[in-house]
Amino acid sequence: MTERDPSGPSDPQQIAAMAANAELRRAADDFVLLGCRHRYPYNFSWLGVPVIQFPQDLIALQQIIWDARPDVIVETGVAHGGGTIFLASMLELLGGEGRVIAIDVDIRARNRRAIASHPLSRRIDLLEGSSTDPAIVQRVRDRARDKGVLLVLDSDHTHAHVLAELRAYAPLVRRGSYAVVLDTIVERMTPEEIGDRPWAPGNSPMSAVREFLTESDRFEIDRRLEDTLMITVAPGGYLRCIKDP
């Protein structure tokens, strides 16, 4: 992995002005929450496969991958596979031998077929099992040893699970790369918006990130990236690594 200076035409003063605009921040939060209520992220696909993400977060991931140039992207939570294909496509554009290690407790047959038949499948290793299972963690560590790693967490959104994932995989991430924790927006959701799921405010990816940051001085929240996005399902979830293990 080669660390690069952040790219893009962003104007720091313009971004700071947006971030200071309370009305704009409320509007952005409202859009995300109302969008989730209407299943907005289910409207999109990436190279033919449903991706189930806000486009703004895909743009952020694209920028991170271009700047960090990871050798391996560890993704937890596969769903239909569009996010996995997206990550593989970014590595394809970078060239080299970059791979996605994608983990899910249940990779359904139709989704496995969609990924396996995709032109980018050669860059993808699918692991079925819990991302916090010690056997799975060891397999990932073996494959990622001595490589530049980017971490993208999007599986079980309970506090305990996300914290366990961070503890297991964040040690693989080096300075200049990221641990991205998606769906921290759960912390701001109502019970109606969350539905029949085991996570909730106080038991969410955001609460896990907060605890993790009290344990590790190797990561910090990339506030500028969040301020640039405004619309994101991962407020406080873009964790930049600032110190090598």
ZADO-238973 format. One line per 4 residues: number of its first residue (from 1); for each residue z, x, y of N, C-alpha, C. Coordinates in Angstrom, 3 decimals. Layout:
N
NUM = Z X Y Z X Y Z X Y  ...
REM end
This chain:
245
1 = 0.000 0.851 -1.195 0.000 0.000 0.000 0.000 0.880 1.236  -0.853 0.568 2.191 -0.923 1.308 3.450 -0.445 0.437 4.585  0.600 0.889 5.293 1.104 0.115 6.420 0.186 0.319 7.619  -0.168 -0.761 8.279 -1.075 -0.714 9.415 -0.415 -1.350 10.618
5 = -0.938 -1.023 11.784 -0.467 -1.705 12.989 -0.901 -3.160 12.927  -0.049 -4.089 13.403 -0.422 -5.509 13.381 -1.752 -5.741 14.081  -2.576 -6.573 13.459 -3.914 -6.819 13.993 -3.960 -8.143 14.725  -5.064 -8.362 15.412 -5.273 -9.665 16.034 -5.206 -9.609 17.548
9 = -5.730 -10.655 18.199 -5.846 -10.674 19.660 -4.642 -11.278 20.358  -3.514 -11.461 19.676 -2.400 -12.208 20.241 -1.865 -11.542 21.513  -1.496 -12.366 22.460 -0.951 -11.941 23.743 0.558 -12.166 23.715  1.375 -11.103 23.742 2.825 -11.274 23.634 3.414 -12.183 24.700
13 = 2.915 -12.124 25.900 3.443 -12.981 26.965 3.107 -14.444 26.712  1.900 -14.692 26.234 1.499 -16.060 25.926 2.338 -16.616 24.784  2.574 -15.796 23.769 3.386 -16.225 22.624 4.817 -16.504 23.063  5.364 -15.639 23.910 6.725 -15.842 24.413 6.828 -17.132 25.215
17 = 5.802 -17.431 25.988 5.803 -18.668 26.778 5.774 -19.894 25.869  4.982 -19.835 24.810 4.963 -20.941 23.849 6.323 -21.116 23.208  6.920 -19.995 22.793 8.202 -20.051 22.100 9.300 -20.613 22.984  9.175 -20.404 24.282 10.198 -20.878 25.218 10.015 -22.344 25.606
21 = 8.914 -22.935 25.171 8.613 -24.322 25.539 9.259 -25.257 24.512  10.390 -25.828 24.868 11.144 -26.669 23.932 10.335 -27.890 23.507  9.550 -28.445 24.424 8.746 -29.625 24.092 7.702 -29.288 23.038  7.070 -28.127 23.181 6.062 -27.705 22.215 6.697 -27.444 20.856
25 = 7.862 -26.841 20.846 8.555 -26.578 19.578 8.905 -27.882 18.862  9.405 -28.857 19.622 9.731 -30.150 19.011 8.483 -30.815 18.460  7.395 -30.727 19.209 6.138 -31.342 18.768 5.633 -30.665 17.483  5.758 -29.344 17.429 5.320 -28.620 16.235 6.168 -29.004 15.030
29 = 7.482 -29.071 15.213 8.372 -29.484 14.123 8.057 -30.907 13.677  7.841 -31.788 14.643 7.527 -33.174 14.314 6.238 -33.266 13.503  5.247 -32.463 13.891 3.978 -32.483 13.166 4.187 -32.056 11.716  4.960 -30.988 11.503 5.190 -30.508 10.139 5.925 -31.564 9.316
33 = 6.990 -32.116 9.876 7.792 -33.082 9.129 7.021 -34.366 8.847  6.310 -34.873 9.859 5.507 -36.071 9.640 4.337 -35.786 8.710  3.777 -34.591 8.835 2.687 -34.209 7.943 3.129 -34.162 6.493  4.329 -33.605 6.261 4.857 -33.573 4.890 5.087 -34.984 4.369
37 = 5.565 -35.863 5.245 5.801 -37.248 4.840 4.501 -37.909 4.389  3.391 -37.534 5.028 2.083 -38.103 4.686 1.293 -37.205 3.732  1.973 -36.218 3.138 1.345 -35.316 2.162 0.143 -34.576 2.752  0.275 -34.215 4.010 -0.796 -33.504 4.718 -1.278 -32.244 3.973
41 = -0.367 -31.396 3.458 -0.866 -30.175 2.818 -1.640 -30.415 1.526  -1.591 -31.646 1.006 -2.347 -31.960 -0.203 -3.823 -32.233 0.087  -4.213 -32.158 1.350 -5.590 -32.474 1.734 -6.552 -31.305 1.592  -6.052 -30.127 1.214 -6.866 -28.920 1.308 -7.044 -28.240 -0.041
45 = -8.144 -27.505 -0.150 -8.390 -26.668 -1.327 -8.817 -25.285 -0.846  -8.727 -24.337 -1.745 -9.208 -22.989 -1.430 -10.184 -22.574 -2.529  -11.441 -22.359 -2.143 -12.497 -21.976 -3.080 -12.511 -22.914 -4.288  -12.366 -24.208 -3.995 -12.528 -25.223 -5.014 -11.276 -25.643 -5.752
49 = -10.115 -25.064 -5.416 -8.877 -25.366 -6.136 -7.844 -25.887 -5.136  -7.168 -27.013 -5.438 -6.151 -27.530 -4.504 -5.098 -26.484 -4.162  -4.800 -26.348 -2.852 -3.944 -25.243 -2.418 -2.552 -25.702 -1.999  -2.394 -26.935 -1.538 -1.093 -27.524 -1.177 -0.317 -26.614 -0.223
53 = -0.939 -26.256 0.878 -0.286 -25.481 1.936 -0.806 -25.949 3.292  0.006 -25.739 4.316 -0.492 -25.929 5.677 -1.466 -24.799 5.987  -2.637 -25.103 6.561 -3.602 -24.043 6.879 -3.012 -22.940 7.750  -2.073 -23.292 8.628 -1.482 -22.282 9.511 -0.747 -21.209 8.709
57 = -0.083 -21.601 7.643 0.620 -20.618 6.825 -0.345 -19.757 6.021  -1.472 -20.319 5.645 -2.493 -19.497 4.988 -3.027 -18.431 5.948  -3.204 -18.801 7.202 -3.641 -17.824 8.200 -2.612 -16.707 8.335  -1.319 -17.086 8.356 -0.267 -16.074 8.460 -0.289 -15.139 7.258
61 = -0.441 -15.697 6.054 -0.491 -14.863 4.855 -1.703 -13.936 4.881  -2.816 -14.457 5.359 -4.018 -13.630 5.481 -3.769 -12.430 6.370  -3.101 -12.660 7.491 -2.837 -11.576 8.437 -1.875 -10.560 7.833  -0.843 -11.053 7.150 0.119 -10.152 6.511 -0.570 -9.289 5.455
65 = -1.420 -9.908 4.637 -2.097 -9.153 3.579 -3.018 -8.093 4.178  -3.724 -8.448 5.234 -4.622 -7.467 5.864 -3.832 -6.291 6.431  -2.703 -6.580 7.052 -1.910 -5.511 7.668 -1.158 -4.679 6.634  -0.565 -5.329 5.633 0.281 -4.620 4.669 -0.508 -3.973 3.539
69 = -1.673 -4.510 3.203 -2.523 -3.974 2.146 -1.758 -3.781 0.829  -1.184 -4.842 0.276 -0.401 -4.679 -0.951 -1.278 -4.361 -2.160  -0.684 -3.659 -3.114 -1.341 -3.433 -4.403 -1.107 -4.620 -5.335  0.070 -5.238 -5.183 0.464 -6.356 -6.038 1.078 -7.446 -5.162
73 = 0.665 -8.687 -5.387 1.320 -9.836 -4.765 2.028 -10.606 -5.864  3.337 -10.741 -5.734 4.126 -11.515 -6.680 4.318 -12.903 -6.084  3.794 -13.907 -6.780 3.868 -15.289 -6.320 4.678 -16.105 -7.319  5.692 -16.816 -6.826 6.420 -17.731 -7.698 6.052 -19.162 -7.314
77 = 5.671 -19.945 -8.308 5.196 -21.309 -8.058 3.684 -21.327 -8.022  3.053 -21.836 -9.075 1.597 -21.824 -9.189 0.988 -23.178 -8.846  1.631 -24.276 -9.280 1.099 -25.632 -9.080 -0.346 -25.704 -9.574  -1.274 -26.187 -8.730 -2.668 -26.314 -9.150 -3.393 -24.974 -9.189
81 = -2.859 -23.978 -8.494 -3.461 -22.648 -8.538 -4.214 -22.239 -7.302  -4.343 -23.151 -6.310 -5.098 -22.797 -5.107 -4.465 -21.671 -4.322  -3.136 -21.653 -4.254 -2.465 -20.563 -3.562 -2.686 -19.235 -4.259  -2.690 -19.265 -5.581 -2.947 -18.050 -6.366 -4.359 -17.546 -6.116
85 = -5.320 -18.469 -6.114 -6.704 -18.091 -5.833 -6.836 -17.553 -4.416  -6.136 -18.180 -3.476 -6.176 -17.694 -2.091 -5.709 -16.237 -2.024  -4.571 -15.953 -2.635 -4.048 -14.588 -2.599 -5.014 -13.608 -3.268  -5.586 -14.016 -4.385 -6.551 -13.154 -5.072 -7.783 -12.912 -4.217
89 = -8.212 -13.939 -3.481 -9.404 -13.778 -2.637 -9.151 -12.794 -1.506  -7.932 -12.779 -0.979 -7.611 -11.806 0.063 -7.632 -10.381 -0.509  -7.114 -10.217 -1.714 -7.159 -8.894 -2.346 -8.591 -8.481 -2.650  -9.413 -9.449 -3.024 -10.827 -9.152 -3.276 -11.496 -8.615 -2.011
93 = -11.182 -9.202 -0.870 -11.767 -8.745 0.391 -11.295 -7.340 0.747  -10.076 -7.015 0.361 -9.567 -5.670 0.642 -10.235 -4.624 -0.232  -10.748 -5.033 -1.390 -11.286 -4.079 -2.346 -10.158 -3.462 -3.164  -10.472 -2.441 -3.909 -9.442 -1.803 -4.713 -9.094 -2.618 -5.942
97 = -7.921 -2.330 -6.497 -7.510 -2.927 -7.767 -6.367 -3.920 -7.616  -6.166 -4.470 -6.427 -5.035 -5.354 -6.177 -4.993 -6.551 -7.111  -3.765 -6.949 -7.501 -3.589 -8.040 -8.447 -2.513 -9.006 -7.964  -2.649 -10.253 -8.390 -1.631 -11.269 -8.162 -0.901 -11.508 -9.474
101 = 0.421 -11.403 -9.444 1.248 -11.807 -10.580 1.835 -13.156 -10.214  1.358 -14.213 -10.866 1.728 -15.581 -10.512 2.611 -16.159 -11.613  3.779 -16.671 -11.215 4.797 -17.110 -12.165 5.088 -18.597 -11.952  5.168 -19.332 -13.054 5.578 -20.727 -12.973 6.258 -21.110 -14.282
105 = 7.262 -21.949 -14.156 7.989 -22.377 -15.347 7.131 -23.246 -16.244  6.110 -23.896 -15.675 5.236 -24.778 -16.453 3.833 -24.726 -15.865  2.971 -23.950 -16.474 1.579 -23.876 -16.038 0.785 -24.867 -16.884  0.446 -25.989 -16.284 -0.229 -27.040 -17.040 -1.621 -26.594 -17.488
109 = -2.041 -27.140 -18.608 -3.277 -26.680 -19.237 -4.475 -26.772 -18.300  -4.594 -27.884 -17.571 -5.761 -28.038 -16.687 -5.734 -27.031 -15.546  -4.517 -26.701 -15.072 -4.420 -25.724 -13.992 -4.688 -24.314 -14.515  -4.211 -24.034 -15.717 -4.512 -22.734 -16.321 -6.020 -22.566 -16.515
113 = -6.685 -23.647 -16.973 -8.144 -23.583 -17.165 -8.854 -23.353 -15.842  -8.401 -24.033 -14.773 -9.041 -23.880 -13.460 -8.926 -22.449 -12.962  -7.776 -21.843 -13.190 -7.590 -20.460 -12.759 -8.392 -19.507 -13.643  -8.314 -19.708 -14.955 -8.990 -18.800 -15.891 -10.510 -18.819 -15.723
117 = -11.054 -19.976 -15.321 -12.505 -20.088 -15.180 -13.000 -19.694 -13.790  -12.101 -19.370 -12.903 -12.493 -19.031 -11.537 -13.029 -17.601 -11.463  -14.012 -17.338 -10.593 -14.539 -15.976 -10.482 -13.497 -14.920 -10.132  -12.390 -15.328 -9.518 -11.364 -14.359 -9.131 -10.259 -14.207 -10.163
121 = -10.425 -14.833 -11.323 -9.369 -14.781 -12.338 -9.068 -13.359 -12.793  -10.028 -12.463 -12.670 -9.814 -11.088 -13.121 -8.745 -10.368 -12.319  -8.367 -10.928 -11.161 -7.319 -10.317 -10.345 -5.953 -10.991 -10.553  -5.865 -11.905 -11.502 -4.666 -12.730 -11.636 -4.018 -12.548 -13.000
125 = -2.709 -12.317 -12.997 -1.903 -12.316 -14.214 -0.957 -13.510 -14.143  -1.087 -14.451 -15.082 -0.219 -15.617 -15.120 0.943 -15.365 -16.073  2.153 -15.630 -15.583 3.349 -15.528 -16.411 4.017 -16.900 -16.438  4.171 -17.465 -17.617 4.834 -18.763 -17.739 6.293 -18.556 -18.125
129 = 7.172 -19.143 -17.331 8.606 -19.015 -17.541 9.303 -19.072 -16.206  10.613 -19.128 -16.230 11.360 -19.161 -14.985 11.241 -17.824 -14.271  11.019 -17.881 -12.975 10.904 -16.645 -12.186 12.206 -15.866 -12.136  13.312 -16.504 -12.504 14.605 -15.804 -12.497 15.053 -15.404 -13.900
133 = 14.252 -15.699 -14.905 14.555 -15.262 -16.267 14.512 -13.731 -16.306  15.564 -13.079 -16.800 15.566 -11.606 -16.813 14.354 -11.006 -17.512  13.833 -11.664 -18.539 12.659 -11.134 -19.233 11.430 -11.168 -18.342  11.264 -12.262 -17.581 10.146 -12.363 -16.645 10.301 -11.339 -15.529
137 = 11.506 -11.236 -14.985 11.756 -10.269 -13.915 11.405 -8.868 -14.381  11.783 -8.513 -15.596 11.492 -7.171 -16.106 10.004 -6.950 -16.272  9.283 -7.975 -16.739 7.833 -7.836 -16.884 7.180 -7.590 -15.528  7.643 -8.289 -14.493 7.097 -8.082 -13.154 7.427 -6.680 -12.664
141 = 8.665 -6.259 -12.853 9.054 -4.917 -12.408 8.224 -3.845 -13.098  7.962 -4.024 -14.380 7.153 -3.043 -15.105 5.737 -2.974 -14.544  5.162 -4.121 -14.205 3.784 -4.143 -13.704 3.681 -3.689 -12.249  4.769 -3.843 -11.511 4.738 -3.520 -10.079 5.326 -2.151 -9.763
145 = 5.767 -1.440 -10.775 6.437 -0.158 -10.545 5.527 0.803 -9.782  6.083 1.420 -8.742 5.380 2.425 -7.917 4.173 1.850 -7.189  4.193 0.543 -6.929 3.099 -0.090 -6.199 3.641 -0.790 -4.949  2.752 -0.987 -3.988 3.111 -1.750 -2.803 3.094 -3.231 -3.120
149 = 4.201 -3.919 -2.858 4.375 -5.304 -3.286 4.575 -6.222 -2.089  3.910 -7.378 -2.137 4.159 -8.493 -1.236 4.718 -9.621 -2.074  5.754 -10.277 -1.575 6.432 -11.333 -2.310 6.205 -12.674 -1.613  5.771 -13.693 -2.385 5.560 -15.040 -1.860 6.303 -16.019 -2.765
153 = 7.376 -16.623 -2.236 8.230 -17.499 -3.030 7.953 -18.960 -2.692  7.584 -19.741 -3.725 7.239 -21.145 -3.504 7.438 -21.935 -4.793  8.594 -21.770 -5.424 8.844 -22.506 -6.666 9.999 -23.474 -6.449  11.017 -23.435 -7.270 12.210 -24.261 -7.111 12.850 -23.933 -5.761
157 = 13.049 -24.963 -4.919 13.519 -24.724 -3.554 15.033 -24.838 -3.388  15.786 -24.850 -4.484 17.240 -24.888 -4.341 17.771 -23.536 -3.876  18.905 -23.578 -3.220 19.534 -22.367 -2.680 19.713 -21.314 -3.767  20.333 -21.702 -4.880 20.659 -20.733 -5.926 19.409 -20.078 -6.493
161 = 18.344 -20.871 -6.679 17.130 -20.326 -7.279 16.428 -19.361 -6.322  16.268 -19.763 -5.078 15.584 -18.897 -4.118 16.378 -17.613 -3.893  17.688 -17.727 -3.801 18.513 -16.528 -3.621 18.375 -15.605 -4.831  18.345 -16.173 -6.034 18.169 -15.357 -7.231 16.808 -14.665 -7.228
165 = 15.766 -15.370 -6.774 14.440 -14.754 -6.674 14.454 -13.593 -5.688  15.060 -13.793 -4.533 15.118 -12.727 -3.539 15.868 -11.516 -4.083  16.985 -11.758 -4.735 17.751 -10.648 -5.301 16.968 -9.911 -6.383  16.159 -10.660 -7.146 15.408 -10.055 -8.246 14.199 -9.265 -7.776
169 = 13.468 -9.817 -6.801 12.165 -9.248 -6.454 12.106 -8.506 -5.123  12.986 -8.808 -4.185 12.940 -8.115 -2.895 13.086 -6.603 -3.033  13.825 -6.086 -4.028 13.887 -4.627 -4.176 12.540 -3.966 -4.438  11.526 -4.743 -4.834 10.193 -4.184 -5.061 9.425 -3.980 -3.767
173 = 9.853 -4.618 -2.683 9.103 -4.630 -1.423 9.481 -3.407 -0.589  8.466 -2.747 -0.047 8.674 -1.554 0.772 8.490 -1.865 2.254  8.903 -0.917 3.068 8.805 -1.065 4.521 7.364 -1.374 4.929  7.232 -2.377 5.792 5.918 -2.767 6.287 5.336 -3.970 5.576
177 = 5.869 -4.286 4.402 5.414 -5.480 3.701 6.410 -6.618 3.945  6.274 -7.704 3.197 7.046 -8.913 3.472 7.552 -9.560 2.191  8.657 -10.270 2.341 9.072 -11.300 1.393 8.918 -12.621 2.135  7.975 -13.440 1.714 7.680 -14.710 2.380 8.337 -15.835 1.585
181 = 9.223 -16.568 2.230 9.923 -17.680 1.591 9.381 -18.970 2.196  8.586 -19.687 1.437 7.964 -20.903 1.936 8.901 -22.103 1.810  8.601 -23.131 2.588 9.324 -24.408 2.583 10.780 -24.303 3.017  11.073 -23.348 3.887 12.377 -23.350 4.552 12.544 -24.595 5.419
185 = 11.444 -25.277 5.727 11.489 -26.506 6.525 12.337 -27.583 5.845  12.605 -27.444 4.546 13.473 -28.397 3.837 14.802 -28.563 4.572  15.270 -27.494 5.198 16.551 -27.547 5.904 16.550 -28.580 7.025  15.378 -28.949 7.527 15.264 -29.888 8.639 14.800 -31.276 8.191
189 = 14.687 -31.484 6.901 14.151 -32.745 6.398 15.251 -33.773 6.155  14.866 -35.038 6.234 15.763 -36.137 5.905 15.692 -36.410 4.398  16.670 -37.133 3.850 16.599 -37.498 2.424 15.325 -38.263 2.085  14.854 -39.087 3.006 13.629 -39.850 2.763 12.428 -38.918 2.631
193 = 12.398 -37.871 3.439 11.279 -36.930 3.384 11.343 -36.049 2.141  12.527 -35.743 1.680 12.683 -34.887 0.500 12.405 -35.659 -0.779  12.838 -36.910 -0.811 12.616 -37.713 -2.006 13.537 -37.316 -3.150  13.099 -37.585 -4.354 13.915 -37.362 -5.554 13.770 -35.927 -6.039
197 = 14.312 -35.010 -5.258 14.259 -33.583 -5.597 15.657 -32.997 -5.476  15.927 -31.907 -6.151 17.298 -31.385 -6.178 17.694 -30.584 -4.952  16.764 -30.310 -4.045 17.105 -29.533 -2.853 17.359 -30.446 -1.665  17.990 -29.892 -0.628 18.407 -30.671 0.543 18.884 -29.694 1.609
201 = 19.085 -30.156 2.841 19.697 -29.282 3.846 21.019 -28.713 3.327  21.191 -27.411 3.488 22.363 -26.733 2.964 22.178 -26.237 1.545  21.158 -26.725 0.881 20.798 -26.300 -0.477 19.288 -26.127 -0.506  18.810 -25.135 0.237 17.384 -25.036 0.531 16.945 -23.573 0.597
205 = 15.646 -23.335 0.686 15.192 -21.967 0.894 15.783 -21.323 2.149  15.945 -22.103 3.223 16.493 -21.528 4.450 17.948 -21.097 4.264  18.746 -21.915 3.581 20.130 -21.519 3.363 20.194 -20.275 2.478  19.252 -20.150 1.525 19.188 -18.952 0.688 18.811 -17.723 1.503
209 = 17.839 -17.882 2.401 17.442 -16.758 3.263 18.621 -16.285 4.111  19.361 -17.225 4.663 20.506 -16.856 5.496 21.518 -16.032 4.713  21.803 -16.454 3.484 22.759 -15.690 2.679 22.186 -14.328 2.296  20.914 -14.307 1.922 20.287 -13.040 1.541 20.339 -12.026 2.667
213 = 20.103 -12.472 3.893 20.101 -11.545 5.029 21.495 -10.996 5.340  22.541 -11.667 4.880 23.888 -11.098 5.020 24.137 -10.013 3.983  23.325 -10.000 2.920 23.495 -9.026 1.847 22.615 -7.792 2.034  21.504 -7.945 2.723 20.516 -6.873 2.817 20.199 -6.549 4.268
217 = 20.176 -5.259 4.571 19.764 -4.814 5.905 18.328 -4.300 5.886  17.614 -4.587 4.804 16.250 -4.092 4.656 15.212 -5.062 5.210  15.631 -6.273 5.540 14.677 -7.292 5.989 15.144 -7.924 7.289  14.173 -8.366 8.066 14.452 -9.133 9.270 13.423 -10.245 9.392
221 = 13.812 -11.338 10.033 12.876 -12.437 10.263 11.843 -12.016 11.304  10.590 -12.216 10.978 9.510 -11.883 11.912 9.360 -13.058 12.889  10.164 -13.032 13.943 10.164 -14.132 14.906 8.851 -14.224 15.661  8.223 -13.090 15.917 6.961 -13.145 16.663 5.890 -13.875 15.852
225 = 5.837 -13.612 14.554 4.863 -14.314 13.724 5.143 -15.809 13.733  6.409 -16.173 13.600 6.784 -17.589 13.624 6.452 -18.221 14.973  6.731 -17.505 16.057 6.415 -18.027 17.386 4.912 -18.169 17.584  4.146 -17.291 16.960 2.692 -17.371 17.054 2.172 -18.602 16.317
229 = 2.731 -18.859 15.138 2.283 -19.991 14.328 2.650 -21.330 14.953  3.915 -21.455 15.354 4.499 -22.710 15.812 4.530 -23.751 14.690  3.370 -24.083 14.133 3.293 -25.031 13.028 3.387 -24.252 11.725  4.497 -24.417 11.001 4.720 -23.681 9.757 5.751 -24.404 8.904
233 = 5.584 -24.316 7.586 6.606 -24.842 6.686 7.668 -23.789 6.394  7.539 -22.607 7.007 8.427 -21.498 6.685 9.146 -20.942 7.917  9.778 -21.794 8.744 10.527 -21.233 9.880 11.671 -20.354 9.383  11.725 -19.145 9.890 12.742 -18.204 9.442 12.480 -17.640 8.065
237 = 11.299 -17.922 7.501 11.010 -17.504 6.131 10.069 -16.323 5.993  9.535 -15.832 7.099 8.679 -14.641 7.041 9.565 -13.414 7.252  9.936 -12.769 6.159 10.885 -11.670 6.188 10.150 -10.347 6.094  10.190 -9.600 7.170 9.523 -8.292 7.220 10.478 -7.218 6.723
241 = 9.958 -6.374 5.828 10.775 -5.280 5.310 10.760 -4.130 6.318  11.922 -3.686 6.735 12.024 -2.646 7.766 12.611 -1.352 7.235  12.941 -1.323 5.946 13.548 -0.130 5.365 13.182 -0.064 3.883  12.788 1.110 3.433 12.459 1.273 2.019 13.716 1.168 1.161
245 = 13.534 0.804 -0.122 14.693 0.724 -1.024 15.429 2.064 -1.118
REM end
